[in-house]
Amino acid sequence: MNAFSSFLLGLVQGVAEFLPISSSGHLAIAQNLLHIDAEVPEFFDVLLHLGTLGAVFVAYWKDIKDMIAEFFRGIGDLAHRSTPKPLPPARRLILLIILGTLPLFAVLPIKDKVLGLSNNMLFIGGALIVTGFLLFASDRVKKGRKNERTASLLDAVAVGVSQAVATVPGISRSGMTITSGCFVGFDRKFAVRFSFLLSIPAVLGANILSLKDAVEAGVDWSQVPVYLIGVATAAVSGYLCIGLLRRIANKGKFGAFAYYCWAVGLLTIVVQLIK
């Protein structure tokens, strides 16, 4: 792998991870077009995801800091049997994120089969088209008002199920979770915030599972400086895209990405059929 490939894949990861256009689908397409799929080490893939995770921590540090503090306060309240009612918003947000993460465990037994779909460009093209329809529908849902204070536990599970479905390459994780959040009545700003905060345990868990395989596959430490180019690119571009999506959320125009997903999906299918 060279510096340009690292930069390009980092840019694709950073942009597509947070904009609702599927990072897994775009990475697979980029690797296929550049014919570098055999060159991309698992360790580099893990690092790319950690780069975008860092962007989430920077963008949502206040929420994360409040949840960490509330987590320890909650332990103290449990020890003293004095849990406040209603729960503080940050503590309730922790509970919603935990419930939203649980459906991912259902994917673990079929993880390898799901990841194997990234080699099928026809499937990825179709999945991007499906993502487009979901985004198009999200703009036509009545605007909700739910946030961490009023969202039900069942709402969190529903969004979590959509996140589990989005492990399929070509289906956007952010697109699925934001759209499902809108469907269950989340305020659009909260739908975006919950989607990104929900990504933290998902990405951490996936990388912990992948790290062992990546290390066993071998790490070329001489390539680390090249890898870091991609990681830095993913982190910076990811942070900028989080800010962009926040502004888009204020206007409620998620469906604008639908046309892009349809175009890329159709183009991917056509190119693959011609090949």
Secondary structure, DSSP 8 states (H G I E B T S, - for coil): --HHHHHHHHHHHHHHHHTTT-HHHHHHHHHHHHT-TTT--HHHHHHHHHHHHHHHHHHTHHHHHHHHHHHHHHHHHHHHT---SS--HHHHHHHHHHHHHGGGGGTGGGHHHHHHGGG-HHHHHHHHHHHHHHHHHHTTS----B-TTT--HHHHHHHHHHHHHTTSTTS-HHHHHHHHHHHTTB-HHHHHHHHHHHHHHHHHHHHHHHHHHHHHH---GGGHHHHHHHHHHHHHHHHHHHHHHHHHHHHT-TTHHHHHHHHHHHHHHHHHHH-
